[in-house]
Amino acid sequence: MKKKSILFGLLIVISFIFTMKVNAASSITCTPTSVYVGDQITCSIKTDEEVTVSSKLELVAGNTTLSKDGNIVYKAASKGNYEVEISSEGFNDSVTIKVSEKTTTTTTTTTTKAKSSNAYLSSITIDGEEIDDFSKNTTRYFVEVENDVTKISIDAKAEDALSEVEIDGPNTLDVGENEYTISVTSEDNTTKFYKVIVTRLEEEESSNTRIKNIKIRGYKLDFNKNSKTFYLNIDKEDTELDITVTLNDDASSYEIEGNENLEDGSVIKIVVTAEDGSEDTYRIIIEKKDTNYMPFIIGGAVLLVIIVIVIVVIIKKKNNKKDNNKKNDNKNKAKLKKESVVNENSEDDEKTKQMPPISDDTIPSSAINTEDNISDDDDEDEDVIHIDNDEEEETRILSYAEKEELKRLRKQNDDLKSKIDEELGKTTPLTFNDDDDE
């Protein structure tokens, strides 16, 4: 129970401290607090939270809702006691203003003249030019300047020469609204505020459609920034170009039209669109030039010479091979002839005996592949076959099958001879000396 009482007491103390801080956060003071009918009263409000100011006095200048320090000017229209109150959630404060009628006396005593409370302006000047629709009772004015204007000069003139004028605002203008405050303090410390809101406009969109350069792969275009029409001579086989365009303004864009199926007289269009939508068109007029065939002619001639050289080398190699084959054939013939002569002059005795039937395996190659053993003159001796060997010559009567086989071999031999003669006729005959054979 004791702990609860202590906790409750702490909460009360904290609430009291918080309330004091809140109350101390806002305050109002008014001068003067005793005025005559027609005089003005200036109330200064100091606050760090949103407060509402209320009074039955006539409002001359200022806002009745404030969230930071500010001033409000009231006017006493009739005599009486008036409250100027500020309030917020859970807080209020007030100042009492006493308003009296001015009295005149018939006495000869000298009265002191009241100080002026005139805190009006007679004019506001911006960069040497007065605001046309200026009125001393209008406390807020709006002015627009171009984007390239970064600084302005504001001057204000008070209606009462005894009043003091102060101007507060930024040294340079930002894009958007820039607020200037003009405060006028009268002789009796009455203060009136005027506001001038200067709006610096956004930067205008660019209308730049100019081209800085045009490059074409494989060609040199004579580009002139002051011209919009260009001529380009291209090869006949080219039907499309690789074009690169550099613009003056990065915010601009471009499109290329007509860069396909190019012929003599074709027109390529480069349409440039500026940031603000403005368009301009540049043209490249195509001229086709005759193709230079000289490199192709030279290349063809060189290729032809190479082909001819290759053919000649191949033919020469073939001829050399044929000559070598012919030499070998002639040597073989001479050797066979020599062997035949030796066989004819042999003094060996001939012996005749009955031979068994012969076949392809029993007929020696020497009996069917040489000109001496089988020739055209042997038609009369078709029934006899001579078999040569190193010791003696044997003969026998051939059967019908053997005769047919022998005819086939003769025909085969004739065909071989014909082919040899045909090949020999294609080449230059060679002469062999007896010394070579030996």
Sine and cosine of phi, psi and omega as CSV:
sin_phi,cos_phi,sin_psi,cos_psi,sin_omega,cos_omega
0.00,0.00,-0.63,0.78,-0.01,-1.00
-0.92,0.40,-0.61,0.79,0.00,-1.00
-0.91,0.41,-0.64,0.77,0.03,-1.00
-0.89,0.45,-0.64,0.77,0.00,-1.00
-0.91,0.42,-0.66,0.75,0.02,-1.00
-0.91,0.42,-0.68,0.73,0.00,-1.00
-0.90,0.45,-0.66,0.75,0.02,-1.00
-0.90,0.44,-0.64,0.77,0.03,-1.00
-0.90,0.44,-0.66,0.76,0.02,-1.00
-0.89,0.46,-0.65,0.76,0.02,-1.00
-0.88,0.47,-0.65,0.76,0.02,-1.00
-0.90,0.45,-0.69,0.72,-0.01,-1.00
-0.89,0.46,-0.71,0.70,-0.01,-1.00
-0.89,0.46,-0.66,0.75,0.03,-1.00
-0.89,0.45,-0.63,0.78,0.00,-1.00
-0.91,0.41,-0.67,0.75,0.01,-1.00
-0.91,0.42,-0.68,0.74,0.00,-1.00
-0.89,0.46,-0.66,0.75,0.02,-1.00
-0.89,0.45,-0.64,0.77,0.01,-1.00
-0.91,0.42,-0.63,0.77,-0.01,-1.00
-0.92,0.38,-0.64,0.77,0.02,-1.00
-0.90,0.43,-0.70,0.71,0.00,-1.00
-0.90,0.44,-0.56,0.83,-0.04,-1.00
-0.97,0.22,-0.23,0.97,-0.07,-1.00
-0.96,0.27,-0.43,0.90,-0.04,-1.00
-0.79,-0.61,0.57,-0.82,0.04,-1.00
-0.38,-0.92,0.34,-0.94,0.01,-1.00
-0.67,-0.74,0.69,-0.72,0.11,-0.99
-0.72,-0.69,0.66,-0.75,-0.02,-1.00
-0.81,-0.58,0.66,-0.75,0.07,-1.00
-0.69,-0.73,0.68,-0.74,-0.22,0.98
-0.98,0.18,0.29,-0.96,0.01,-1.00
-1.00,-0.07,-0.14,0.99,0.06,-1.00
-0.77,-0.64,0.91,-0.42,-0.10,-0.99
-0.70,-0.72,0.12,-0.99,0.11,-0.99
-0.98,-0.19,0.28,-0.96,0.03,-1.00
-0.86,0.51,0.75,-0.66,-0.01,-1.00
0.99,-0.14,-0.28,0.96,0.02,-1.00
-0.98,0.22,0.28,-0.96,0.03,-1.00
-0.95,-0.32,0.49,-0.87,0.02,-1.00
-0.83,-0.56,0.76,-0.65,0.03,-1.00
-0.96,-0.28,0.84,-0.54,0.01,-1.00
-0.93,-0.36,0.79,-0.61,0.02,-1.00
-0.98,-0.21,0.79,-0.61,-0.01,-1.00
-0.92,-0.39,0.77,-0.64,0.08,-1.00
-0.90,-0.44,0.84,-0.54,-0.05,-1.00
-0.38,-0.93,0.43,-0.90,0.12,-0.99
-0.86,-0.51,0.26,0.96,0.07,-1.00
-0.64,-0.77,0.18,-0.98,-0.04,-1.00
-0.97,0.25,0.81,-0.59,0.01,-1.00
-0.76,-0.65,0.38,-0.93,0.03,-1.00
-0.92,-0.40,0.74,-0.67,0.00,-1.00
-0.95,-0.30,0.75,-0.66,-0.02,-1.00
-0.68,-0.73,0.55,-0.84,0.04,-1.00
-0.20,-0.98,0.42,-0.91,0.08,-1.00
-1.00,0.04,-0.05,1.00,0.10,-0.99
-0.94,0.34,0.36,-0.93,-0.02,-1.00
-0.97,0.24,0.83,-0.55,-0.01,-1.00
-0.97,0.23,0.80,-0.60,0.00,-1.00
-0.97,-0.26,-0.71,0.70,-0.04,-1.00
-0.47,-0.88,0.44,-0.90,0.05,-1.00
0.98,-0.22,0.18,-0.98,0.00,-1.00
-0.96,-0.26,0.56,-0.83,-0.01,-1.00
-1.00,0.05,-0.08,1.00,0.09,-1.00
-0.83,-0.56,0.84,-0.53,-0.05,-1.00
-0.76,-0.65,0.57,-0.82,0.12,-0.99
-0.86,-0.51,0.03,1.00,0.10,-0.99
-0.50,-0.86,0.06,-1.00,-0.06,-1.00
-0.84,0.54,0.62,-0.78,0.02,-1.00
-0.20,-0.98,0.09,-1.00,-0.02,-1.00
-0.83,-0.55,0.53,-0.85,0.08,-1.00
-0.75,-0.66,0.68,-0.73,-0.02,-1.00
-0.92,-0.39,0.79,-0.61,0.05,-1.00
-0.89,-0.45,0.31,-0.95,0.04,-1.00
-0.81,-0.59,0.69,-0.72,0.00,-1.00
-1.00,0.08,0.93,-0.36,-0.05,-1.00
-1.00,0.01,-0.49,0.87,0.00,-1.00
-0.50,-0.87,0.29,-0.96,-0.10,-0.99
-0.97,0.24,0.36,-0.93,0.00,-1.00
0.62,-0.79,0.01,-1.00,0.05,-1.00
-0.97,-0.23,0.78,-0.63,-0.07,-1.00
-0.82,-0.58,0.62,-0.78,0.04,-1.00
-0.98,-0.18,0.71,-0.70,0.17,-0.99
-0.93,-0.36,0.93,-0.37,-0.17,-0.99
-0.89,-0.46,0.66,-0.75,0.16,-0.99
-0.91,-0.42,0.60,-0.80,-0.04,-1.00
-0.50,-0.86,0.46,-0.89,0.11,-0.99
-0.53,-0.85,-0.11,-0.99,-0.03,-1.00
-0.92,0.40,0.92,-0.38,0.02,-1.00
0.98,0.18,0.24,0.97,-0.03,-1.00
-0.49,-0.87,0.58,-0.82,0.17,-0.99
-0.38,-0.93,0.45,-0.89,0.01,-1.00
-0.49,-0.87,0.43,-0.90,-0.06,-1.00
-0.47,-0.88,0.34,-0.94,0.07,-1.00
-0.76,-0.65,0.67,-0.74,-0.01,-1.00
-0.99,-0.12,0.76,-0.64,0.03,-1.00
-0.93,-0.37,0.79,-0.62,0.01,-1.00
-0.98,-0.22,0.85,-0.53,-0.03,-1.00
-0.93,-0.37,0.79,-0.61,-0.04,-1.00
-0.85,-0.53,0.37,-0.93,0.08,-1.00
-0.98,0.18,0.57,-0.82,0.10,-0.99
-0.97,0.24,0.71,-0.70,-0.02,-1.00
-0.91,-0.41,0.52,-0.86,0.05,-1.00
-0.88,-0.48,0.58,-0.82,0.01,-1.00
-0.85,-0.53,0.42,-0.91,0.02,-1.00
-1.00,-0.08,0.09,1.00,0.00,-1.00
-0.96,0.29,0.31,-0.95,-0.02,-1.00
-1.00,0.02,0.10,0.99,-0.01,-1.00
-0.94,0.34,0.53,-0.85,-0.01,-1.00
-1.00,0.06,0.76,-0.65,0.03,-1.00
-0.97,-0.23,0.52,-0.85,0.00,-1.00
-0.99,0.15,0.74,-0.68,0.00,-1.00
-0.94,0.34,0.72,-0.70,0.00,-1.00
-0.94,0.35,0.54,-0.84,0.02,-1.00
-0.94,0.33,0.51,-0.86,-0.02,-1.00
-0.95,0.31,0.63,-0.77,0.08,-1.00
-0.93,-0.37,0.29,0.96,-0.02,-1.00
-0.96,0.27,0.94,-0.34,0.02,-1.00
-0.87,-0.50,0.56,0.83,0.00,-1.00
-1.00,-0.03,0.41,-0.91,0.15,-0.99
-0.99,-0.12,0.48,-0.88,0.07,-1.00
-0.98,-0.21,-0.36,0.93,0.01,-1.00
-0.23,-0.97,0.39,-0.92,0.14,-0.99
-0.77,-0.63,0.76,-0.65,-0.05,-1.00
-0.88,-0.48,0.72,-0.70,0.05,-1.00
-0.86,-0.52,0.89,-0.47,-0.04,-1.00
0.78,0.62,0.66,0.75,0.08,-1.00
1.00,0.09,-0.03,1.00,0.00,-1.00
-0.90,-0.44,0.75,-0.66,-0.01,-1.00
-0.97,0.26,0.53,-0.85,0.10,-1.00
-0.94,0.34,0.83,-0.56,-0.15,-0.99
-0.90,0.44,-0.72,0.69,-0.10,-0.99
-1.00,-0.06,0.53,0.85,-0.05,-1.00
-0.93,0.36,0.65,-0.76,0.12,-0.99
-0.62,-0.79,0.67,-0.74,-0.08,-1.00
-0.91,0.42,-0.36,0.93,0.00,-1.00
-1.00,0.01,-0.11,0.99,0.06,-1.00
-0.99,-0.11,0.88,-0.48,-0.13,-0.99
-0.98,-0.20,0.00,1.00,-0.03,-1.00
-0.72,-0.69,0.77,-0.64,-0.03,-1.00
-0.73,-0.68,0.54,-0.84,-0.02,-1.00
-0.85,-0.53,0.75,-0.66,-0.03,-1.00
-0.74,-0.68,0.63,-0.77,0.06,-1.00
-0.91,-0.42,0.64,-0.77,0.08,-1.00
-0.77,-0.64,0.34,-0.94,-0.01,-1.00
-0.94,0.34,0.26,-0.97,-0.05,-1.00
-0.90,0.44,-0.52,0.86,-0.04,-1.00
-0.98,0.21,-0.06,1.00,0.05,-1.00
-1.00,0.03,0.90,-0.44,-0.04,-1.00
-0.94,-0.35,-0.16,0.99,-0.03,-1.00
-0.49,-0.87,0.63,-0.78,0.06,-1.00
-0.74,-0.67,0.29,-0.96,0.04,-1.00
-0.88,-0.48,0.85,-0.52,-0.01,-1.00
-0.93,-0.38,0.72,-0.70,0.04,-1.00
-0.74,-0.68,0.56,-0.83,-0.01,-1.00
-0.67,-0.74,0.58,-0.82,-0.03,-1.00
-0.86,-0.51,0.79,-0.62,-0.03,-1.00
-0.98,0.20,0.52,-0.85,0.03,-1.00
-0.93,0.36,-0.59,0.81,0.03,-1.00
-0.98,-0.19,0.81,-0.59,-0.04,-1.00
-0.90,0.44,-0.35,0.94,-0.01,-1.00
-1.00,0.09,-0.14,0.99,0.00,-1.00
-0.99,0.17,0.41,-0.91,0.03,-1.00
-0.94,-0.34,0.65,-0.76,-0.04,-1.00
-0.88,-0.48,0.75,-0.67,0.09,-1.00
-0.79,-0.62,0.65,-0.76,-0.01,-1.00
-0.86,-0.52,0.78,-0.62,-0.01,-1.00
-0.79,-0.62,0.75,-0.66,-0.01,-1.00
0.00,-1.00,0.07,-1.00,-0.04,-1.00
-0.93,0.36,0.50,-0.87,0.04,-1.00
-0.97,0.23,-0.57,0.82,0.03,-1.00
-0.82,-0.57,0.45,-0.89,-0.06,-1.00
-1.00,-0.02,0.73,-0.68,0.17,-0.99
-1.00,-0.02,0.34,-0.94,0.09,-1.00
-0.92,0.39,0.80,-0.60,-0.08,-1.00
0.93,-0.36,-0.45,-0.89,-0.09,-1.00
-1.00,0.09,0.67,-0.74,0.07,-1.00
-0.76,-0.65,0.87,-0.50,-0.12,-0.99
-0.99,-0.17,0.76,-0.65,0.10,-1.00
-0.90,-0.44,0.68,-0.73,0.00,-1.00
-0.91,-0.41,0.79,-0.61,0.04,-1.00
-0.92,-0.38,0.89,-0.46,0.01,-1.00
-0.96,-0.29,0.72,-0.70,0.00,-1.00
-0.88,-0.48,0.86,-0.51,-0.02,-1.00
-0.92,-0.39,0.85,-0.52,-0.06,-1.00
-0.98,0.19,-0.01,-1.00,-0.03,-1.00
-0.89,0.46,-0.59,0.81,-0.01,-1.00
-1.00,-0.06,0.36,0.93,0.05,-1.00
0.95,0.32,0.33,0.94,0.16,-0.99
-0.96,0.27,0.73,-0.68,-0.07,-1.00
-0.87,-0.49,0.69,-0.73,0.04,-1.00
-0.78,-0.62,0.60,-0.80,-0.06,-1.00
-0.88,-0.47,0.67,-0.74,0.12,-0.99
-0.86,-0.51,0.58,-0.81,0.02,-1.00
-0.88,-0.47,0.70,-0.72,0.11,-0.99
-0.84,-0.55,0.91,-0.42,0.01,-1.00
-0.98,-0.21,0.92,-0.39,-0.01,-1.00
-0.98,-0.19,0.85,-0.52,0.00,-1.00
-0.97,-0.25,0.89,-0.46,0.09,-1.00
-1.00,0.01,0.85,-0.53,-0.11,-0.99
-0.94,0.34,0.40,-0.92,0.08,-1.00
-0.91,0.41,0.40,-0.92,0.03,-1.00
-0.91,0.41,0.72,-0.69,-0.01,-1.00
-0.95,0.32,0.52,-0.86,0.04,-1.00
-0.92,0.38,0.60,-0.80,-0.07,-1.00
-0.96,0.29,0.56,-0.83,0.09,-1.00
-0.92,-0.39,0.36,0.93,-0.07,-1.00
-0.97,0.23,0.90,-0.43,0.04,-1.00
-0.90,-0.44,0.33,0.94,-0.08,-1.00
-0.99,0.14,0.47,-0.88,0.04,-1.00
-0.96,-0.28,0.71,-0.70,0.01,-1.00
-0.99,0.11,-0.64,0.77,-0.03,-1.00
-0.29,-0.96,0.43,-0.90,0.09,-1.00
-0.77,-0.64,0.81,-0.58,0.04,-1.00
-0.86,-0.50,0.64,-0.77,0.01,-1.00
-0.79,-0.61,0.85,-0.53,-0.03,-1.00
-0.87,0.49,0.80,-0.60,0.05,-1.00
1.00,0.02,-0.10,0.99,-0.02,-1.00
-0.65,-0.76,0.37,-0.93,0.05,-1.00
-0.91,-0.41,0.93,-0.36,0.01,-1.00
-1.00,0.01,0.76,-0.65,0.03,-1.00
-0.98,0.20,0.99,0.13,-0.10,-1.00
-0.99,0.13,0.69,-0.72,0.06,-1.00
-0.73,-0.68,0.87,-0.49,-0.09,-1.00
-0.90,0.43,-0.30,0.95,-0.01,-1.00
-1.00,-0.03,0.01,1.00,-0.02,-1.00
-0.90,-0.43,0.43,-0.90,0.03,-1.00
-0.86,-0.50,0.06,1.00,0.02,-1.00
-0.75,-0.66,0.76,-0.65,-0.04,-1.00
-0.74,-0.68,0.44,-0.90,0.03,-1.00
-0.89,-0.46,0.67,-0.74,-0.03,-1.00
-0.67,-0.75,0.81,-0.58,0.04,-1.00
-1.00,-0.08,0.87,-0.49,-0.05,-1.00
-0.85,-0.53,0.23,-0.97,0.04,-1.00
-0.93,0.37,0.47,-0.88,-0.05,-1.00
-0.90,0.44,-0.55,0.83,-0.07,-1.00
-0.98,0.21,-0.22,0.97,0.01,-1.00
-0.98,0.20,0.80,-0.59,0.02,-1.00
-0.89,-0.45,-0.07,1.00,0.01,-1.00
-0.43,-0.90,0.54,-0.84,-0.06,-1.00
-0.88,-0.48,0.51,-0.86,0.09,-1.00
-1.00,-0.07,0.97,-0.23,-0.14,-0.99
-0.93,-0.36,0.74,-0.67,0.09,-1.00
-0.87,-0.50,0.80,-0.60,-0.05,-1.00
-0.91,-0.42,0.76,-0.66,0.09,-1.00
-0.94,-0.35,0.85,-0.52,-0.05,-1.00
-1.00,-0.05,0.40,-0.92,0.05,-1.00
-0.94,0.33,-0.59,0.81,-0.07,-1.00
-0.90,-0.43,0.83,-0.55,0.00,-1.00
-0.90,0.43,-0.37,0.93,0.00,-1.00
-0.98,0.21,-0.21,0.98,0.03,-1.00
-1.00,0.10,0.23,-0.97,0.04,-1.00
-0.65,-0.76,0.23,-0.97,-0.01,-1.00
-0.56,-0.83,0.37,-0.93,0.10,-1.00
-0.72,-0.70,0.59,-0.81,0.01,-1.00
-0.96,-0.29,0.79,-0.62,-0.02,-1.00
-0.85,-0.53,0.57,-0.82,0.10,-1.00
0.99,0.14,0.25,0.97,-0.02,-1.00
-1.00,-0.04,0.82,0.57,0.07,-1.00
-0.42,-0.91,0.50,-0.87,-0.03,-1.00
0.77,0.64,0.76,0.65,-0.09,-1.00
-0.93,0.38,0.72,-0.70,0.07,-1.00
-0.76,-0.65,0.10,-1.00,0.06,-1.00
-0.90,0.44,0.86,-0.52,-0.03,-1.00
0.99,-0.14,-0.07,1.00,0.04,-1.00
-0.89,0.45,0.49,-0.87,-0.02,-1.00
-0.85,-0.52,0.87,-0.50,0.10,-1.00
-1.00,-0.09,0.80,-0.60,-0.02,-1.00
-0.96,-0.28,0.71,-0.70,0.12,-0.99
-0.91,-0.41,0.96,-0.29,-0.05,-1.00
-0.99,-0.13,0.90,-0.44,-0.03,-1.00
-0.98,-0.19,0.77,-0.63,0.02,-1.00
-0.91,-0.41,0.84,-0.54,-0.01,-1.00
-0.98,0.20,0.13,-0.99,-0.03,-1.00
-0.88,0.47,-0.56,0.83,-0.02,-1.00
-1.00,0.02,0.14,0.99,0.04,-1.00
1.00,-0.09,-0.09,1.00,0.03,-1.00
-0.91,0.42,0.57,-0.82,-0.03,-1.00
-0.81,-0.59,0.49,-0.87,0.10,-1.00
-0.54,-0.84,0.52,-0.86,-0.09,-1.00
-0.86,-0.52,0.76,-0.65,0.11,-0.99
-0.94,-0.35,0.56,-0.83,-0.09,-1.00
-0.81,-0.58,0.64,-0.77,0.13,-0.99
-0.88,-0.48,0.91,-0.41,-0.02,-1.00
-1.00,-0.05,0.81,-0.59,-0.12,-0.99
-1.00,-0.01,0.71,-0.71,0.14,-0.99
-0.82,-0.57,0.79,-0.61,-0.01,-1.00
-1.00,-0.03,0.76,-0.66,0.02,-1.00
-0.97,-0.24,0.42,-0.91,0.00,-1.00
-0.90,0.43,0.60,-0.80,0.01,-1.00
-0.97,0.24,0.68,-0.73,0.04,-1.00
-0.99,0.10,0.96,-0.28,-0.06,-1.00
-1.00,0.05,-0.11,0.99,-0.07,-1.00
-0.83,0.56,-0.71,0.70,0.03,-1.00
-0.86,0.51,-0.60,0.80,0.01,-1.00
-0.93,0.36,-0.63,0.77,0.00,-1.00
-0.90,0.45,-0.73,0.68,0.00,-1.00
-0.88,0.48,-0.69,0.73,0.01,-1.00
-0.89,0.46,-0.66,0.75,0.03,-1.00
-0.89,0.45,-0.66,0.75,0.00,-1.00
-0.89,0.45,-0.70,0.71,0.01,-1.00
-0.88,0.48,-0.68,0.73,0.01,-1.00
-0.89,0.45,-0.64,0.77,0.01,-1.00
-0.90,0.44,-0.69,0.73,0.02,-1.00
-0.87,0.49,-0.67,0.74,0.01,-1.00
-0.89,0.46,-0.68,0.73,0.00,-1.00
-0.88,0.47,-0.70,0.72,0.01,-1.00
-0.87,0.49,-0.69,0.72,0.00,-1.00
-0.88,0.48,-0.68,0.73,0.00,-1.00
-0.89,0.46,-0.68,0.73,0.00,-1.00
-0.89,0.46,-0.71,0.71,0.00,-1.00
-0.86,0.50,-0.68,0.73,0.00,-1.00
-0.89,0.46,-0.68,0.74,-0.01,-1.00
-0.90,0.44,-0.71,0.70,0.01,-1.00
-0.88,0.47,-0.67,0.74,-0.01,-1.00
-0.88,0.47,-0.67,0.75,0.02,-1.00
-0.90,0.44,-0.65,0.76,0.02,-1.00
-0.90,0.45,-0.69,0.73,0.00,-1.00
-0.89,0.46,-0.66,0.75,0.03,-1.00
-0.88,0.47,-0.62,0.79,0.01,-1.00
-0.92,0.40,-0.68,0.74,0.03,-1.00
-0.89,0.46,-0.68,0.73,0.01,-1.00
-0.87,0.50,-0.66,0.75,0.01,-1.00
-0.91,0.42,-0.66,0.76,0.03,-1.00
-0.89,0.45,-0.66,0.75,-0.01,-1.00
-0.90,0.44,-0.67,0.74,0.04,-1.00
-0.86,0.51,-0.69,0.72,-0.02,-1.00
-0.90,0.43,-0.67,0.74,0.02,-1.00
-0.88,0.48,-0.71,0.71,-0.02,-1.00
-0.90,0.43,-0.62,0.78,0.03,-1.00
-0.90,0.43,-0.65,0.76,0.01,-1.00
-0.90,0.43,-0.65,0.76,0.03,-1.00
-0.89,0.46,-0.72,0.70,-0.01,-1.00
-0.88,0.48,-0.61,0.79,-0.01,-1.00
-0.92,0.39,-0.68,0.74,0.02,-1.00
-0.90,0.44,-0.65,0.76,0.01,-1.00
-0.89,0.46,-0.67,0.74,-0.01,-1.00
-0.89,0.45,-0.64,0.77,0.01,-1.00
-0.92,0.39,-0.58,0.81,0.02,-1.00
-0.90,0.43,-0.67,0.74,0.02,-1.00
-0.88,0.47,-0.64,0.77,0.01,-1.00
-0.90,0.45,-0.64,0.77,-0.02,-1.00
-0.92,0.38,-0.62,0.78,0.00,-1.00
-0.91,0.40,-0.56,0.83,-0.02,-1.00
-1.00,0.04,0.14,0.99,-0.03,-1.00
-0.94,0.35,0.68,-0.74,-0.03,-1.00
-1.00,-0.09,0.26,0.97,0.01,-1.00
-0.95,0.30,0.53,-0.85,0.01,-1.00
-0.97,0.24,0.58,-0.81,0.04,-1.00
-1.00,0.02,0.68,-0.74,0.04,-1.00
-0.82,-0.57,0.71,-0.71,-0.01,-1.00
-0.93,-0.37,0.73,-0.69,0.04,-1.00
-0.48,-0.88,0.36,-0.93,0.01,-1.00
-0.97,0.26,0.82,-0.57,-0.04,-1.00
-0.98,-0.22,0.55,-0.84,0.09,-1.00
-0.93,0.36,0.33,-0.95,0.03,-1.00
-0.82,0.58,0.68,-0.73,-0.03,-1.00
-0.99,-0.16,0.38,-0.93,0.08,-1.00
-0.74,-0.67,-0.10,-0.99,-0.01,-1.00
-0.88,0.48,-0.48,0.88,-0.06,-1.00
-0.99,0.17,-0.39,0.92,-0.07,-1.00
-1.00,-0.07,-0.12,0.99,0.01,-1.00
-1.00,-0.06,0.91,-0.41,0.00,-1.00
-0.91,0.43,0.52,-0.85,0.02,-1.00
-0.89,0.46,-0.49,0.87,-0.01,-1.00
-0.93,0.37,-0.30,0.95,-0.02,-1.00
-1.00,0.04,-0.25,0.97,-0.09,-1.00
-0.83,-0.56,-0.12,0.99,-0.10,-0.99
-0.92,-0.39,0.09,1.00,0.00,-1.00
-0.90,-0.44,0.44,-0.90,-0.03,-1.00
-0.94,0.33,-0.43,0.90,-0.06,-1.00
-0.98,0.22,-0.54,0.84,-0.04,-1.00
-0.99,0.13,-0.54,0.84,-0.01,-1.00
-0.76,-0.65,0.88,-0.47,0.00,-1.00
-0.53,-0.85,0.08,-1.00,-0.01,-1.00
-0.91,0.41,-0.44,0.90,-0.04,-1.00
-0.97,0.22,-0.13,0.99,-0.06,-1.00
-1.00,0.05,0.12,0.99,0.00,-1.00
-0.89,0.46,-0.52,0.86,0.00,-1.00
-0.96,0.26,-0.37,0.93,-0.06,-1.00
-0.94,-0.33,0.65,0.76,-0.07,-1.00
-0.92,0.39,-0.38,0.93,-0.06,-1.00
-1.00,0.05,-0.02,1.00,-0.07,-1.00
-0.83,-0.56,0.63,-0.78,0.10,-0.99
-0.82,-0.58,0.70,-0.71,0.03,-1.00
-0.97,-0.22,0.77,-0.64,0.04,-1.00
-0.91,-0.42,0.89,-0.45,-0.04,-1.00
-1.00,0.00,0.63,-0.78,0.19,-0.98
-0.54,-0.84,0.04,-1.00,-0.09,-1.00
-0.96,0.29,-0.33,0.94,-0.11,-0.99
-0.98,-0.21,-0.72,0.70,-0.08,-1.00
-0.38,-0.92,0.23,-0.97,0.02,-1.00
-0.96,-0.29,0.81,-0.59,0.00,-1.00
-0.93,-0.37,0.62,-0.79,0.02,-1.00
-0.78,-0.63,0.46,-0.89,0.09,-1.00
-0.39,-0.92,0.24,-0.97,0.00,-1.00
-0.99,0.14,0.72,-0.69,-0.02,-1.00
-1.00,0.04,0.53,-0.85,0.12,-0.99
-0.99,0.15,0.11,-0.99,0.00,-1.00
-0.89,0.46,-0.70,0.72,-0.01,-1.00
-0.90,0.45,-0.60,0.80,0.01,-1.00
-0.94,0.35,-0.57,0.82,0.03,-1.00
-0.90,0.44,-0.69,0.73,-0.01,-1.00
-0.90,0.43,-0.64,0.77,0.02,-1.00
-0.91,0.42,-0.62,0.78,0.01,-1.00
-0.91,0.41,-0.63,0.78,0.05,-1.00
-0.88,0.47,-0.68,0.73,0.00,-1.00
-0.88,0.48,-0.65,0.76,0.02,-1.00
-0.92,0.39,-0.61,0.79,0.05,-1.00
-0.89,0.45,-0.71,0.70,0.01,-1.00
-0.88,0.48,-0.66,0.75,0.04,-1.00
-0.88,0.48,-0.63,0.78,0.01,-1.00
-0.93,0.37,-0.63,0.78,0.03,-1.00
-0.89,0.45,-0.67,0.75,0.02,-1.00
-0.88,0.47,-0.63,0.77,0.02,-1.00
-0.90,0.43,-0.67,0.75,0.02,-1.00
-0.89,0.46,-0.65,0.76,-0.01,-1.00
-0.88,0.47,-0.68,0.74,0.00,-1.00
-0.91,0.41,-0.63,0.78,0.01,-1.00
-0.90,0.43,-0.68,0.73,0.01,-1.00
-0.90,0.44,-0.62,0.78,0.00,-1.00
-0.90,0.44,-0.67,0.74,0.02,-1.00
-0.93,0.36,-0.62,0.78,0.02,-1.00
-0.91,0.41,-0.52,0.85,0.02,-1.00
-0.94,0.35,-0.35,0.94,-0.01,-1.00
-0.99,0.11,-0.23,0.97,-0.07,-1.00
-0.86,-0.50,0.22,-0.98,0.00,-1.00
-0.98,0.22,0.80,-0.59,-0.02,-1.00
-0.85,0.52,0.58,-0.82,0.03,-1.00
-0.96,-0.29,0.60,-0.80,0.00,-1.00
-0.96,-0.28,0.81,-0.59,0.01,-1.00
-0.94,-0.34,0.71,-0.70,0.07,-1.00
-1.00,0.04,0.44,-0.90,0.02,-1.00
-0.89,0.46,-0.46,0.89,0.00,-1.00
-0.90,0.45,-0.58,0.82,0.00,-1.00
-0.92,0.40,-0.63,0.78,-0.01,-1.00
-0.91,0.41,-0.64,0.77,0.02,-1.00
-0.93,0.37,0.00,0.00,0.00,0.00
